[in-house]
Amino acid sequence: MFIYITYDTEGFITAYQNTEAEGFTKVFLLDSWIAQFAQHSDKFRYDTDKKVVLNPGNLPELSLDDLNTKYSDVLKTSQQAVNSATTLAQQQTVSATSINQLQKSITALALSQSAKETK
């Protein structure tokens, strides 16, 4: 798989993305390295002489339990964000309804006062 990277003076990868951009170098990343690279990209180096990405080879393995825990944490955070957004939307709906009722009341009062003054 081809990706685009930036790297520091020692060759350590500082950023990566899937699309071409100015300042990024196109490199090939082995499919078997993708999971490790996604988690530890700053540990990989770019060899500027050979024009290849180097795997440090001593990266920690991620167990399925660790992965499941991380996924559960992300899911909880996501659910909290959805709940907060829902609460905010409900509060905005109540506020809009209250403002609308207030505008109707003010309009009715103004019309009533105007009618009294014209009599």
C-alpha positions in Angstrom: 0.0 0.0 0.0 1.3 3.4 -0.8 1.1 6.2 1.7 2.6 9.7 2.0 4.9 10.6 4.9 7.0 13.3 6.5 10.0 12.5 8.5 12.6 14.3 10.7 16.3 14.7 10.2 16.9 11.2 11.7 14.4 9.6 9.3 11.7 9.0 12.0 8.2 9.4 10.5 6.4 12.5 11.9 3.2 12.4 9.9 1.4 10.2 7.4 -1.7 10.4 5.2 -3.4 8.5 2.3 -3.4 11.4 -0.1 -0.6 13.2 -1.9 0.3 16.6 -0.5 3.2 19.1 -0.7 6.0 18.2 1.6 5.0 14.5 1.8 7.0 11.6 0.4 5.3 8.7 -1.3 6.4 5.4 0.1 5.4 1.8 0.0 4.2 0.2 3.3 3.9 -3.6 3.5 0.4 -4.8 4.2 1.6 -6.9 7.1 2.9 -3.7 8.8 -0.3 -1.6 8.5 -1.6 -2.4 12.0 1.7 -1.8 13.7 2.3 1.4 11.6 -1.1 2.8 12.5 -0.4 2.4 16.2 3.4 3.2 16.3 4.1 5.3 13.2 6.6 7.5 15.1 8.8 4.4 15.7 9.2 3.6 12.0 12.0 5.3 10.0 12.5 6.3 6.4 15.8 5.3 4.9 16.6 8.2 2.5 19.4 6.3 0.7 17.3 3.1 0.0 14.0 5.0 -0.2 12.2 2.5 2.0 10.3 2.5 5.3 12.1 0.6 8.0 10.2 -1.4 10.7 12.0 -1.2 14.1 11.1 -4.9 14.6 10.6 -4.6 18.4 7.2 -3.1 18.6 4.8 -4.3 21.4 2.1 -6.7 20.3 -1.5 -5.6 20.8 -3.6 -8.4 22.4 -7.2 -8.8 21.5 -8.1 -7.9 25.0 -6.2 -4.6 24.7 -7.8 -3.9 21.4 -11.3 -4.7 22.8 -10.7 -2.4 25.8 -9.6 0.4 23.5 -12.6 -0.2 21.2 -14.9 -0.1 24.3 -13.4 3.1 25.5 -13.9 4.7 22.1 -17.4 3.5 21.9 -18.2 4.9 25.4 -16.7 8.2 24.5 -18.7 8.3 21.3 -21.9 7.4 23.1 -21.3 10.2 25.6 -20.8 12.6 22.7 -24.1 11.5 21.1 -25.9 11.9 24.4 -24.5 15.4 24.9 -25.4 16.4 21.3 -29.0 15.0 21.8 -29.4 16.9 25.1 -28.1 20.1 23.5 -30.5 19.7 20.5 -33.5 19.1 22.9 -32.5 22.2 24.9 -32.3 24.3 21.7 -35.8 23.0 20.6 -37.2 24.0 24.0 -35.5 27.4 23.8 -36.8 28.0 20.3 -40.3 27.1 21.3 -40.1 29.5 24.3 -38.7 32.3 22.1 -41.5 31.7 19.6 -44.2 31.9 22.3 -42.6 35.0 23.7 -42.6 36.7 20.3 -46.3 35.8 19.8 -47.1 37.2 23.2 -45.2 40.4 22.5 -46.9 40.8 19.2 -50.4 40.2 20.7 -49.6 42.7 23.4 -48.4 45.3 20.9 -51.5 44.7 18.7 -53.7 45.1 21.8 -52.0 48.3 22.9 -52.2 49.6 19.3 -55.9 48.9 19.2 -56.5 50.7 22.5 -54.7 53.7 21.3 -56.6 54.0 18.1 -60.0 54.0 19.9 
